[in-house]
């Protein structure tokens, strides 16, 4: 550890979102999007088109409208689209999931982040103006997604072309040290606070949207230790292990089936946007994918253990071996909880048998998981 302490164990489980123990152990991993050709997929890599969570009206991306030489507005990356289906190091966007309320007795007032500059949100202002000019009537719900929770509280997530996702600002996070990650977390918090404050106060925001945003605020009885702000950045994806079995799009679609299941996944193949770039002279988000329509499918035990030649006493249930697009389907907390239970059960079996985690009896593991009422095969009516 950084403080000089050493911890020894027969088996370790890396249950972090970042896979730090996995990486320090010398286990193979990847960050970003694989090329489609690597695993014969269709939804990985750079997207040719990104129809959802997109600007629905064209927005000029340049500091001086129409003048590419003037530079780009804030929150736009200066890179080409790239070849559709090609690999890159982009990571789907992170945000903070917000617990806000409209209950006056429990609502804090909006506060601008330090060094708030409304000029940074020029892209948002232009987008709103373009919507109005095109005859739209923008509503606050078009720019974020409140999911109602008990006690008049919400779990607010990203929605639309410009929202709480800080697109393109997290590429250094997966392999970053603690200082880098702390900086990125703060940048995300400042971005989201600024986004909200802009919508609540800027005269360039339609009056109905400003009024509605002013009716919201952080719940004053939540996150008391972190200034009423969520304590954890929403890390949708970071490192992903490369083991002997890689979960791919084919598993999600049911074309390939893991024969050593330790959990079922069920979510749409989903990636939030990875980049915001200039295309055809206007700002465009790139990377959002939402493809579903398949039943729950099994996750392989081999995908949560490293290659045996790399490490024999480690299980990785969160940063498991999966491609970018397959991970987008697997990456749900209920699935992580089930994989955590399976990893702990496997660790116990490895301890009892004094064997590497790759060498335990899968049939024994399966029997124990079924005895603990896990569902390892999906049948209608399960």
Secondary structure, 3 states (H helix, E strand, C coil): CCCCCCCCCCCEECCCCCCHHHHHCCCCEECCECCHHHCCCCCCCCCCCCCCCCCCCCCCCEEECCEEEEEECCCCCCCCCCCCCCCECCCCCCECCECEECCHHHECCCCCCCCCCHHHHHHHHHHHHHHHHCCCCCCHHHCCEEEEECCCEEEEECCCCCCCCCCCCCCCCCCCCHHHHHHHHHHHHHHHHHHHHHHHHCCCCCHHHHHHHHCCEEECCCCHHHCCCCCCCECCCCCEECCCCCECHHHHHCCCCCCCEEEEECCCEEECCCEEEEECCEEEEECCEEECCCCCEEEEHHHHECCCCCCCCEECCCCCCECHHHHHHHCCHHHHHHHHHHHHHHHHHHHHHCCCHHHCCHHHHHHHHHHCCCCCCCCCCC
